[in-house]
Amino acid sequence: MTFRATVLTLYPDMFPGALGLSLAGRALEQGVWSLETVQIRDFAMDRHRTVDDTPAGGGAGMVMRADIMARAIDHAAPAGDPRPRLLMSPRGKPLTQARVRQLAAGPGAVIVCGRFEGVDQRVIDARGLEEVSIGDYILSGGEPAALVLLDAVVRLLPGVMGNEASGAEESFEGGLLEHPHYTRPQEWEGCTIPEVLTSGNHAKIAAWRREQAERLTRERRPDLLEKRAVPQPVTK
């Protein structure tokens, strides 16, 4: 099954961008996944192709209109399309590796890239858009965030990564940051590879990697450890 991505944007030329290179680009050429862009301005009603208007209640900036956005979304994802509809938004739920895996296991995604001050709330509600954030900062628009999301998803599609085990031994997969990595030369600028990694003792290597992952997580992302400590609800 091909993973189908459709991106609604005011700037279609931003795609595929980096996704047209390396592993993602090769997978795109091979048909492992597909990418379609939809120009939102094509669904405007005036000769100026206006897609935004002043915010109700006053305030700075402009807001993308619900009627125009709805026409674009309905065109990209007609009734019966099983793909989730995502809106890249700084107020959305943070993107996690678990959500990335869910998306990678599905049929694809319809991704809406907002601009200006945002999108009229009515179309978000009426078209069931799932707001997704890639971090607590503001971008000029949703396009860079959409590229980040797609990169995270595409690399997990079957056949994209050369070593399938790579996807299971990374930061966040087990709720921890990834352990440090080393390779040849054995000594570089007076620093050597930790002896345990060249011992050939796989049990000790696994224990060392786990210890290092926990240490790094404790130092840099203690919030991840707190989440791991929270008891999960029992499902009957």
DAQUIWO-V215029 format. One line per field, one symbol per residue. ss: DSSP state (2 for helix, 1 for strand, 0 for the rest). phi: phi as a letter, one per 30 degrees, with the letter a starting at -180 (. if undefined). Layout:
ss->???
phi->???
This chain:
ss->00111111100222002222022222222200111111122220000000011100000001110222222222220000000111111111110022222222000111111000001022222200011110000000002222222222220000000002222200000000000000000011001100222200022222222222222222220222222220000000
phi->.ddccbccadbeddcdhdddchddddddddidbbbbcbddddcdccddhdcbadddjikdibbdddddddddddddbdejddddccbdadcddedbdddedddddcdkaccccdbidkceedddddchdcdbccldaccdaddeddddeddddddcdejdddcddedcbbeidcibddddcbaddebbhiccdeeddcdicddddddddddddddddddcbeddddddddddddcc
